Amino acid sequence: MSHNLADVNAFLAVARAGGFRNAARIAGSSASALSDAVRRLEGRLGVRLLHRTTRSIRLTEAGARLTARLEPALSEVEAALSGVAVLGAGPAGTLRLNVPVSAARLVLPAIVPAFLKAYPQIRLDITAEDSFVDVVAAGCDAGIRYDERLEQDMIAVPIGPRMQRFACAAAPAYLDARGRPAHPRDLLGHACLRGRFSSGVSPVWEFERSGETVLIDGEGPLLVNMGPAIQLAVDAAIAGTGVIYLFEDWLAPHFATGALEPVLEAWWPRFPGPFLYYSGRRLVPPPLRAFIDFIRAQPAA
């Protein structure tokens, strides 16, 4: 059975955009043309791909399965076409990355502007979230994660600082009123501003010194989702609400201004920096190859 690839692309555009109007705006087409294309595809397949209402659309089970299979396949097609185009010009096309919010804030700002200047024909499409996703199934070329969250069949390339620390901090006024902890266990008597992963798990605070490791599962008045909401916890700490535990690089600007004061610095744990990871089972698209080469050429931090 042969299929019109334009209809397939129309279906994918609607699935990615979450609706006909958004897809039409992105694709420079009309909602009615995309709707007709999807209906033709459904007619040839003999199965409904989208549940339509007057206000929204959502994928059927068949539509979700088809999307999951098409995304990586079309990425391969795009990579192959880009590979031919690169013979006559520099690397071109879209590089899709899935990264944690911490990497978007702390790692990529030192890389992205220079990379885009070096490769003006490449467009970066970055999704920042802290849930662990299958980058291939999500239609991404690569992701950034820390070592403990990498899948074994992925190729990993160091990116950004090779060693980092978690830091503990509070506003000077808070510490003046509540006291300065001398040992991590003292935090059990303080207001701890906590984060929570999308899985619902709130990571404990880890401290280490001279071979001793202490894990603290404190309580406090504020619990936020990891990701963009973590800045709310930082702002609350600056306002004197409690103690926060986060990447040292995230808190460093507030140490510099005096808005936050380091707490238990001798106990701050070090950990390896993040990795760019991608599947070794597929052709590496030219934009991704250019990005890999670019970060490998960066001086170690």
C-alpha positions in Angstrom: 0.0 0.0 0.0 1.5 3.4 -1.0 0.9 6.5 0.9 1.1 10.2 0.2 4.0 11.5 2.3 2.5 15.0 2.3 -0.5 13.5 4.2 1.8 11.8 6.6 3.7 15.0 7.3 0.4 16.8 7.8 -0.7 14.3 10.4 2.6 14.7 12.2 2.4 18.4 12.1 -1.0 18.3 13.8 0.1 15.8 16.3 3.2 17.9 17.3 1.2 21.2 17.4 -1.7 19.7 19.3 -4.3 21.1 16.9 -5.1 22.0 13.3 -4.8 25.8 13.8 -1.5 25.8 15.5 -0.1 23.3 12.9 -1.4 25.4 10.0 0.2 28.5 11.5 3.6 26.7 11.8 3.4 25.0 8.5 2.1 28.0 6.6 -0.9 26.1 5.4 -4.6 26.1 6.3 -6.4 24.1 8.9 -8.9 22.8 6.4 -6.1 21.5 4.1 -4.5 19.7 7.0 -7.8 18.3 8.1 -8.4 16.9 4.6 -4.9 15.4 4.5 -5.4 13.6 7.9 -8.8 12.3 6.7 -7.2 10.9 3.5 -4.6 9.2 5.6 -7.2 7.8 8.0 -9.2 6.5 5.0 -6.3 4.7 3.5 -5.3 3.2 6.8 -8.8 2.3 7.7 -8.3 3.6 11.3 -9.0 6.8 13.2 -5.8 8.6 14.2 -7.2 11.7 16.0 -10.2 12.2 18.3 -11.7 15.6 17.2 -13.9 17.9 19.2 -14.9 21.5 18.5 -12.2 22.7 20.9 -9.4 20.2 20.8 -7.9 17.1 19.3 -6.0 14.2 20.9 -4.3 11.1 19.5 -6.1 7.8 19.4 -4.1 4.7 20.5 -3.4 4.1 16.8 -2.3 7.7 16.3 0.0 7.6 19.2 1.6 4.4 18.0 2.0 5.8 14.5 3.6 9.0 15.8 6.1 7.0 17.9 7.2 5.1 14.8 7.3 8.0 12.4 9.3 10.5 14.5 12.6 8.6 14.5 12.1 7.4 10.9 11.6 10.9 9.6 14.5 12.1 11.7 16.6 9.5 9.7 15.3 10.9 6.4 16.1 14.5 7.5 19.6 13.4 8.6 20.2 11.7 5.2 19.1 14.7 3.3 21.1 17.0 5.5 24.1 14.7 5.0 23.9 15.3 1.2 23.3 19.0 1.6 26.3 19.4 3.8 28.6 18.5 0.8 27.8 21.8 -0.8 27.5 24.0 2.3 28.0 24.0 6.0 25.8 21.8 8.4 22.2 22.9 8.2 18.9 22.0 9.7 17.3 21.7 13.1 19.0 20.1 16.1 16.4 19.0 18.7 17.7 18.7 22.3 15.9 17.6 25.5 17.7 19.0 28.6 17.1 19.5 32.3 16.2 23.0 33.4 19.5 23.1 35.3 21.5 22.6 32.0 19.4 25.2 30.2 20.3 27.7 32.9 23.8 26.7 33.9 25.4 24.9 31.0 24.0 25.9 27.6 24.3 29.7 28.0 28.1 29.4 27.7 27.8 27.2 24.6 24.7 28.1 22.5 25.5 31.7 21.4 29.0 30.7 20.1 27.7 27.6 18.5 24.9 29.4 16.6 27.4 32.0 15.5 29.8 29.3 14.2 26.9 27.5 12.4 24.4 30.0 11.2 22.5 27.4 9.1 21.6 25.4 12.2 18.5 26.0 14.3 18.4 24.8 17.9 15.0 23.5 19.2 15.5 22.9 22.9 12.9 21.4 25.4 13.8 21.9 29.0 12.2 19.6 31.5 13.3 17.4 34.4 11.4 14.2 33.7 13.5 11.5 32.0 12.3 10.9 28.5 13.2 8.6 25.6 14.8 11.2 23.3 14.4 9.0 20.2 10.7 8.4 20.8 10.2 12.1 21.6 11.7 13.1 18.2 14.8 14.6 19.7 18.3 14.1 18.3 20.0 14.1 21.7 19.6 15.0 25.3 21.6 16.2 28.3 21.5 14.3 31.6 23.8 13.2 34.4 25.6 9.9 34.5 23.2 8.1 36.8 20.3 8.8 34.5 21.8 7.7 31.2 20.6 4.6 29.4 23.4 2.0 28.7 22.9 1.9 25.0 23.5 5.6 24.5 26.7 7.3 23.5 27.7 10.0 26.1 29.9 13.1 25.5 30.9 15.3 28.4 29.4 18.8 28.2 29.9 21.8 30.5 31.8 21.7 33.8 33.2 18.3 34.7 32.7 18.7 38.4 29.9 20.5 40.2 28.8 20.9 43.8 25.5 21.0 45.6 25.2 24.0 47.9 23.2 24.8 51.0 22.2 28.4 51.7 19.9 30.8 53.5 19.4 34.5 53.9 21.6 36.2 56.5 18.5 37.5 58.3 17.1 34.0 58.6 20.3 32.6 60.0 20.6 35.5 62.4 17.1 34.6 63.7 17.3 30.8 63.6 21.0 30.1 64.1 23.7 28.8 61.8 23.8 25.0 61.5 27.2 23.5 62.6 26.3 20.0 61.4 23.9 18.8 58.6 21.7 17.2 61.3 21.0 20.7 62.7 19.0 21.3 59.5 16.3 19.0 60.9 15.3 21.9 63.1 15.2 24.4 60.3 12.7 25.3 57.6 13.9 23.3 54.5 12.7 24.5 51.1 12.4 21.3 49.1 12.1 20.2 45.5 10.1 17.3 44.0 10.7 15.4 40.8 7.8 14.7 38.3 7.8 11.2 39.7 6.7 12.6 43.1 10.0 11.8 44.8 11.6 14.5 46.9 15.4 13.9 46.9 17.1 14.0 50.2 19.9 16.5 50.9 23.3 14.8 50.8 26.3 16.1 52.7 29.8 14.6 53.0 33.1 15.4 54.7 36.2 13.4 55.5 34.5 10.2 54.4 31.3 10.8 56.4 28.0 11.0 54.4 24.9 12.4 56.0 21.5 12.3 54.3 18.9 14.8 55.5 15.1 14.5 54.8 14.1 17.8 56.3 10.7 19.5 56.4 9.6 23.0 55.6 6.9 25.3 54.4 7.5 25.1 50.7 7.7 22.2 48.2 8.1 22.9 44.5 8.4 20.9 41.3 12.0 20.6 40.0 12.4 22.7 36.9 11.2 26.3 36.4 9.4 26.3 39.8 12.7 25.8 41.7 13.4 29.5 41.2 10.4 30.2 43.5 12.3 28.3 46.2 15.4 30.4 45.6 13.3 33.6 45.9 11.7 32.3 49.1 15.2 31.6 50.5 16.3 35.1 49.6 13.2 36.5 51.4 14.2 34.7 54.6 11.7 31.8 54.4 14.1 29.0 55.0 17.2 27.0 53.8 17.7 25.8 50.2 19.8 23.1 48.7 20.6 23.4 45.0 23.4 23.6 42.4 26.2 25.8 43.6 26.4 27.6 40.2 22.6 28.4 40.5 23.1 30.1 43.9 26.5 31.7 43.2 25.2 35.0 42.0 23.3 35.4 45.2 26.4 34.6 47.3 28.2 37.3 45.4 25.5 39.9 46.3 25.1 38.8 49.8 21.4 37.9 49.4 22.3 34.4 50.4 24.9 33.0 52.8 26.6 29.7 52.3 25.6 27.1 54.9 27.8 24.1 55.9 30.1 24.7 52.9 32.7 22.2 54.2 30.0 19.5 53.7 29.0 20.4 50.1 29.2 17.2 48.0 30.9 17.2 44.6 29.5 15.2 41.6 30.5 14.7 37.9 29.1 17.1 35.4 26.5 16.4 32.7 26.7 14.5 29.4 25.3 15.0 26.0 23.8 11.7 25.0 22.4 10.2 21.8 21.6 6.9 20.2 24.4 5.0 18.6 21.9 2.9 16.6 21.1 5.6 14.1 22.8 7.9 11.6 24.1 11.0 13.4 22.5 14.1 11.7 25.0 16.8 10.5 23.7 19.4 13.0 24.2 17.0 15.9 27.7 16.0 14.6 28.6 19.7 14.4 27.4 20.2 18.0 29.3 17.2 19.2 32.5 18.4 17.5 31.9 21.9 18.9 31.6 20.9 22.6 34.5 18.5 22.3 36.7 21.4 21.2 35.7 23.5 24.2 38.3 23.8 27.0 37.7 21.5 30.0 35.9 23.4 32.8 
